[in-house]
């Protein structure tokens, strides 16, 4: 049984790139006759914007994209992450690291052995990545992928020195706990997938299928979440943004021509959706709003 998910971080309101990922993952789950989940990835308090998580959920509801099961919040799941971390520590697959950013600067931040100048009272916990750890997987949209995790990433962080959980550990634990079979998300996370596969194998978890949608970039080539173009889409006027996301997914605009409200648009989208038309490239450019018809919130 197909189980997909959309997992936004509450670092701001829902922007067009996030809507594209949500709509694409929803369409793929629905066409497979599966379940679609929403998970709030709120494990980085310094970056979280107050109220953003609820505004994101409200916006998704306005676009007709609601979770089939109760929404999960990572901030409430520390016990699961702690249990996984202890398993890795006990197996010798994770270790305390006292290295600072400056300690690792000469190696480009890649950790292969501890070179800390002093012990820290609050060490990070890292995954011990064996030499020549080569991970290969086949992405449904981006094709065959290969990464030497030991060389390109090194021993990656599982729990930060500040005590916050690292994304890589939390996402792996949650996907397994929720029975996610298919991870559909933006291509900015493609390079982190091998780390997640390393963790899945170390913890004896099943590996989901992956499909990385094109990342929406502004005209300067920047990711929307880091761009001045990251204005929130307007949930009060949902149809233009949904039509623009549909087009960015490579679908025929005519399929939605008769839709006059969100339910009729989503029904038409499910009928007309063709997954083979999704662009196989890593990014798509966001045209000016007056060209796409995207409505942004004031």
PyMOL commands that set and color helices and strands:
alter all, ss='L'
color gray80, all
select helices_A, chain A and resi 16-31+45-47+52-62+74-76+78-90+105-107+149-152+167-177+187-202+224-226+235-248+253-256+262-272+275-277+289-292
alter helices_A, ss='H'
color red, helices_A
select strands_A, chain A and resi 3-6+35-40+72-73+94-97+124-127+134-139+143-148+157-159+182-186+209-213+215-217+283-285
alter strands_A, ss='S'
color yellow, strands_A
deselect
rebuild
show_as cartoon
